[in-house]
Amino acid sequence: MSRTCSIRSTIRTPRHAWMSFPAYRGLSSPRSAASCEREPETLMPMTPERGRLYGAFWRWHFLAALIVIPFVLWQSTTGTLYLWSEWWMDVSHPDLRFVPTADATVPPSAQIAAAFAAIGPTMAPSTPDPSHGGHDHHAEGSTSNVAQAVQQIVLSDDLHRSTEVILQGPDGLPYPIFVDPHTGDVLGRLNSGQWLPGITRALHAGWPLGRPGNWLLELGNCWAIMMIVTGLYLWWPRGRSISQSLLPRLKAGPRAMLRDLHATVAVIFSTVFLFFLVSALPWTAFWGGELLSRIQHVLNQESPAGFSAGGASSAQIMAAGTSIDAVVQAARQQGVTGTITVQMSPWHGAPLFVANRTSSLREDRIIHADPATGHIDRTFRNEDLPVIPRVVAVGIHIHQGDFGLWNVWLNTLLAISLIWLTATGLLSWWIRRPKGKLGLPPAREVPWSVGMTVPLCLMGLLLPIFGLSVLAVAAVEWGLKRPRRWRPA
């Protein structure tokens, strides 16, 4: 008989709560010797106190999973689609994305004017005629006469690529107009539903729910951090070495095998998961827009380069046309490489915000220019920024896969592993849950040590939305545990 079986045979009632949790389920229920051979645990027995602590972590891991699973599936799917969206646009619309090469180019202002002329006086693009393959630049727009919002102008340094004038539709989503930079001819346009880079990025950020949608994504992000921390505690080897625990027991029976396949992938990618979750927080509306901005102000860590989401009207962009020509030419003369993007915010006094897309942080440039004259007021390099903005910039580049194909594939592998964890976690829960029940691990009284209380309080303070949600969950649990007093009718 194996050591595991001998341990099981020594355990008597009463059963402790921790025996019902996955890693220790085998220690509480008598099984045959054959079953022991199929599912060897080789685990050390734990005291009832530590068992209750394990049970508490398992319960919070379970609750975190209930909150996080929709978030994980949504973000993994939309994020992966965004990573490959530019490639898909090249494959599906090569007639819009690529042009015959030539040495001469027309000024950006002429390309922008041609794009606006293709739309006409109306604002939003109509649904393309199928006979034009979705490139209906001859179709008339809607009857709206509101000034067109311009998100950005994208000017590639690749002579084979077209220029993109990206406008914002009434639904808040971007859509592009493609212009041949060598002739100034409009190649066509896509609507917002066809423009995969725009719609996937918007969905990834919480569209169409706006700020509430972004808050929900931030909540999922925070609980995902909680799920990783509790999961690492549950996985931590007890009676086995770390190297042994990283090898899934494929012949230990379906329950142990699923648990190991789930835990092994989670532990291997845990550091990368945490990096992506933490580095995504600066993009959130509350933590990034409200909390981090205040911290940066207090610590004098605000980025002097700022940020622009665009939004200037077509009239404002047309008025700044010659200035755009001047600043783009000056940027190239200064050695700015990669694709150049031009944006301008709609408010009075907003500068022309010129940036580039490269695979090297050292080549990153942000330029502020006067929209009236085209004079460059200041050029910012990565090393000109304070520490916090630089760290945030690294996270943005990695998230977007800007460092090359290896970065895109790494992010894709990460997304696939998250979907794998969701699938194995759900399957493991389905096998283990009591028939007809949710299978939520029971709540147990656990003495909260300083080592547990302080990190949780710090996490709640640093992540306020998470802290409020923990208080809400605790209040619900407290209410469910209160004895109910029924008054006779």
FENBELVEN-V920779 format. One record per backbone hydrogen bond with DSSP energy under -1.0 kcal/mol. CO is the residue of the C=O (numbers start at 0). NH is the residue of the N-H. If there is no record, write none. Layout:
CO_NH ; CO_NH
//
This chain:
1_5 ; 2_6 ; 3_7 ; 4_8 ; 7_10 ; 15_18 ; 16_19 ; 17_20 ; 20_23 ; 21_24 ; 23_26 ; 24_27 ; 31_35 ; 32_36 ; 33_37 ; 34_38 ; 46_50 ; 47_51 ; 48_52 ; 49_53 ; 50_54 ; 51_55 ; 52_56 ; 53_57 ; 54_58 ; 55_59 ; 56_60 ; 57_61 ; 58_62 ; 59_63 ; 60_64 ; 61_65 ; 62_66 ; 63_67 ; 64_68 ; 67_71 ; 68_72 ; 69_73 ; 70_74 ; 71_75 ; 72_76 ; 73_77 ; 74_78 ; 75_79 ; 76_80 ; 77_81 ; 78_82 ; 79_83 ; 81_84 ; 83_87 ; 84_88 ; 85_89 ; 86_90 ; 87_91 ; 88_92 ; 92_95 ; 92_96 ; 93_97 ; 96_161 ; 106_110 ; 107_111 ; 108_112 ; 109_113 ; 110_114 ; 111_115 ; 112_116 ; 113_117 ; 115_119 ; 123_141 ; 128_131 ; 129_132 ; 131_134 ; 134_136 ; 143_122 ; 147_313 ; 148_167 ; 149_310 ; 151_165 ; 152_341 ; 153_163 ; 154_339 ; 157_160 ; 159_98 ; 162_178 ; 163_153 ; 164_176 ; 165_150 ; 165_151 ; 166_174 ; 168_171 ; 172_168 ; 174_166 ; 175_189 ; 176_164 ; 177_186 ; 177_187 ; 178_162 ; 179_183 ; 180_105 ; 184_179 ; 187_177 ; 190_194 ; 193_195 ; 194_198 ; 195_199 ; 196_200 ; 197_201 ; 198_202 ; 199_203 ; 200_204 ; 201_206 ; 202_205 ; 205_208 ; 209_213 ; 210_214 ; 211_215 ; 212_216 ; 213_217 ; 214_218 ; 215_219 ; 216_220 ; 217_221 ; 218_222 ; 219_223 ; 220_224 ; 221_225 ; 222_226 ; 223_227 ; 224_228 ; 225_229 ; 226_230 ; 227_231 ; 228_232 ; 229_233 ; 230_234 ; 231_235 ; 237_43 ; 240_244 ; 241_245 ; 243_246 ; 247_249 ; 248_251 ; 252_256 ; 253_257 ; 254_258 ; 255_259 ; 256_260 ; 257_261 ; 258_262 ; 259_263 ; 260_264 ; 261_265 ; 262_266 ; 263_267 ; 264_268 ; 268_272 ; 269_273 ; 270_274 ; 271_275 ; 272_276 ; 273_277 ; 274_278 ; 279_282 ; 280_283 ; 283_288 ; 285_289 ; 285_290 ; 286_291 ; 289_293 ; 290_294 ; 291_295 ; 292_296 ; 293_297 ; 294_298 ; 295_300 ; 311_149 ; 312_316 ; 313_317 ; 314_318 ; 315_319 ; 317_320 ; 319_323 ; 320_324 ; 321_325 ; 322_326 ; 323_327 ; 324_328 ; 325_329 ; 326_330 ; 327_331 ; 328_332 ; 329_333 ; 330_335 ; 331_334 ; 338_356 ; 339_154 ; 340_354 ; 341_152 ; 342_352 ; 343_311 ; 346_349 ; 351_368 ; 352_342 ; 353_366 ; 354_340 ; 356_338 ; 360_363 ; 364_355 ; 365_379 ; 366_353 ; 367_376 ; 367_377 ; 368_351 ; 369_373 ; 374_369 ; 377_367 ; 379_365 ; 380_383 ; 381_384 ; 385_389 ; 386_390 ; 387_391 ; 388_392 ; 389_393 ; 390_394 ; 391_395 ; 392_396 ; 393_397 ; 394_398 ; 395_399 ; 396_401 ; 397_400 ; 403_407 ; 404_408 ; 405_409 ; 406_410 ; 407_411 ; 408_412 ; 409_413 ; 410_414 ; 411_415 ; 412_416 ; 413_417 ; 414_418 ; 415_419 ; 416_420 ; 417_421 ; 418_422 ; 419_423 ; 420_424 ; 421_425 ; 422_426 ; 423_427 ; 424_428 ; 425_429 ; 426_430 ; 427_431 ; 428_432 ; 433_436 ; 448_452 ; 449_453 ; 451_455 ; 452_456 ; 453_457 ; 454_458 ; 455_459 ; 456_460 ; 457_461 ; 458_462 ; 462_466 ; 463_467 ; 464_468 ; 465_469 ; 466_470 ; 467_471 ; 468_472 ; 469_473 ; 470_474 ; 471_475 ; 472_476 ; 473_477 ; 474_478 ; 475_479 ; 476_480 ; 477_481
//
